């Protein structure tokens, strides 16, 4: 894009956003018609051929991918609003495509959505299994990465490679930025020039973050997708066989879960240290376990520990911040992957006879319930480290509970531990989660309701009056519907219909009906952006950096302590919280570091941060919500 075109687009967007969104007329349409239109739209959003990156004229796409975009969450005045719309780089990641595929299957199975073709499903499977398995292991595995792993001649290994982001960063070195700054100054857009300068100063840091290791989220989502295909093997025989042929060593997943689990109560220094942000929100749960003399083992985000870091760091495989963390959305997906893999026979229930796997399964479900009951210990920004949407998290948790309930009704559960997990999740979902979702509904009249998260609700116009664009309104409303329907209905395998549980509160049915009415009216109206923040950087401004929280372990990779008054600079070091510490000491450290205690919302912080948006994901979770509601008898 030329500097003139860039400036022109900013000016036009500023004018449009100051004036506010246009008002669109909506009309009632049958839900089945909306579902069909969404299905057709989603099918058209899948890439059918590979393309190469020639930024900004053309971006790389892989055949089978459902595209998502990397954006920057600017918010504030008209200029910041315009910048939010101006920056976007298409991204080829596994997460978006795996979730779109999973939702297509669930909408067909549990709703009345059309059946996706085997070609549509297999294109995505071939894309995922060609690019995302861990290629650095010398054995067949189902350890998955967020970005494609491509061979790097410099590192002599396979590294995560966000092709378009790297191409975009490389292209910035070819631009005469002084000329751009001068043109922006002439147009009265010095603020934009300043922001661009800050972005360019950070590009080396962003590039380092791209070198991430495989993770338990994509690994778990892949396992969950395989279990859905196993459940529907008669409907999608080729896809199910293809998935199983590419994932023939599922023990690799369970071995990794055991090896990399966070175990703070114990002396294994390889896995007893965690990101300070995780410890801040997790510590009450850990303190309770410590008081009861119980050990803890939890699913981590990254498939890399401190010992791995010593050898993999020089190879360009680096956990962000050099220390692992626990993201409870990752935990929820791991719980579903394990649960549904067992229930569908993808793996046998004998995996839960392994005491380490059983402990991870039990501890993770208990921790998830604890976080729901305590409103994420007051810090959803830290607990949902990379996945900001609370409603998405609720839905992810409800999927596990729903499958346990479904199989319990039909044949009973194959392992006694699963009954305990089902009861734990039911208590959290039926009480705290349901109350929270019902109370957050925003009614437009008496029979129409919607949900907002944060995107587009932090802007002001030229008169400093608040503007609410509701850019994630469709997505958040769809997720809220899915969370409530998945929690409070059961699927009858004989009739193929959903039914409300007999104890479903009437307020739940009313809320779902009101939200469905809004979503059906607006999902294709064009009035709201179909945006979401399904993924984000972990640092989102003040209060979200690990440097703002206490630590009691600060070492170089060789194990020697970093001196209090160290000189020089080395990236080959890590710091975090080791074990479970005395709360009095911890409170003193919080005061000494002036650590932020409360979360006031992402729009209260003026800093911008990167987020990943998939419009296809918004459309498919909306199709799931509408089709399942329409299938309730």
C-alpha positions, 0 to 999 in steps of 0.5 A: 500500500502506498503512503498516500493510499494508507493516509487516505484510508485512515481519513475515510475510516475516521470520518465513518467511525466518527459518524457511527455505524449505519442503521440496517433494517432487519427482518424476521427470517426462519432460523433454517434459512439463516442456518443454510445461508451461514453454511453456504457462506462458511463453505465459501470462506475455505481456501481451495488452493495454495497462494504465496505471500506478496504483501500487501498485494497477496497473502499466503494461504494454504489449501483447506485453511479457514483464514483468520486475521492478526489485528491490533486492538486500538481504542479511544478516539476516532483516529484509534478507531480507524487504526483498528480497522486499517491493520490486518494480516491474514494468518494460517494457524491450526486453531481457527481451522480446527475449530471451524471444522469441529463446529461444522460437525457439531452443528450437523450432529446436534443441530439441523445444519446441513451436512458438510461434504467429505471433501470440505472436511478432508481438505482441512484435515490434510492441511492440518496434518501436513503442517502442524505435527511436531516435525522435530520429534523422530517418531510419529506423534500428535503433538501440534503447533499453532503455526506451520512448522517449516525447516529453517536452514539457519537453525537447522531445525523446524520452527513455527513460521507465520508466513504472512506475519514474517513477510509483512515484517520483512516488507517494512524494511523496504519502505521509506518511513521518513516520507510516510511520517512527513505525509502523516504530519501534513495530514494532521495525523502525528499520532498515527506516525508515533504509533507506527514508530512504536510498532517498528521499534517492537518488530524484533521483539514480535519476531522473537515471539513467533518462534513458539513451541508446540502447545497443549491447546492445538494438541487438545483441539486436534484430539477433540476433533478426532473424537468427533470424527470417531463418533461420526465415523459412519457419516464421515468414514473417509475423514475419520480414517484419514484423521486416525491414520495421521494420528496413530500414536496418541500415547504421545499426547498422554506422555507429554501431558504427564511430562510437562504438567505443572507440579508446584508442590514437589521438588522437581525444579523442571516443572515446579516453577510457573509464570508469575501471572499464573501464580497470582490468579492460581495461588488460592487454589494452590494454597488450599491444596498445600494446606490439605497436603495434596499434590497438584498436576495441571495442564500447561500451555507450552510443550516445553520445560526449563530443561528443553529450553536449554537445548531448544532455545538456540534452535529457535524454539522458545516459550514466550518469556522463557517460562511456562504458564497455565491458561484455563482455556487450554485446560478446558480444551485438554479436558474435552480432548481426554474425555471425548477421546475416551467416550468415543473409543478413540482411546480406552478408559485404561488411560485413566488407570495411569495415576499421573493422567488421572491426577491431571484429569481430576486436578484440571477439572477441579481447578476449572470449577474453582476459577468459575466459582471465584470469577477467575480469582478476580483476574480473567485477564490473567487466567484466560491468558491467550483467549480473552473471551469468557463466554468461549471458555464457558462453552468449552467447559460445557462441551465436556460436561455435555458429553459426560451427561449424554453418555451417562444417560445412554450407557453409563460412564466407563470410569468412576473418575468421570462421574466425579468430574461430571459432578464437579463441572455440573455444580460450577456450570449449573450455578455460578456460570449460569447465573453469570451468563443470565445476568450479563444479557442486555435486553433490547425490549422484552424479548430480544437480548444480546451480549457484548465483550469489549471489542469496539466498546472503548471508543469516543467521538470528537465530542468525547461521547462514548460510542459502542460499535459492538464489534464482538457482539455477534460472537459473544452472543453466539457463545453465550447461547452455546454455553447455555444450550450445551449445559442445559440440554441433552442429545437423544441418540434415538431421535436425533433431537435435543431436549431441555433437562427437566430442571432447566430454569425458565430464565435460562430458556427465556434468555436463550430464546431472546439471544437467538432472536437477536442473533438470527436477526443480525448475524447476516444483516451487516450492522455489526462486525463479525469480529472476535478475539479468539486468541491474543498476545498474553501482554495486553497493557498494564497489569498483564506483563509477568514483570509486574508480579513477584518471583522467587526464582531468577536463573540463567539457563545453566542454573546459576542465579541472576544477581540482584544487581546484575550487569550486562544483558542475556536473553538466556534466563528465566524467572517465575514462581517456584513452589507454593509460598507463604502468603504473607511474604507474597503480599509484601512482594506485591506491595513492593512491586506495586503489582496491579490487583484488580482488572478493570477491563481491556478498554480501561487500558490505553495500550494496544495489543495484538489479537487474532480474529476469525470471521469464519469462526463467528459465523460457524459458532452462530450457525451452531447456536441457531441450529441447535436451538432449532433442534430442541424439542 
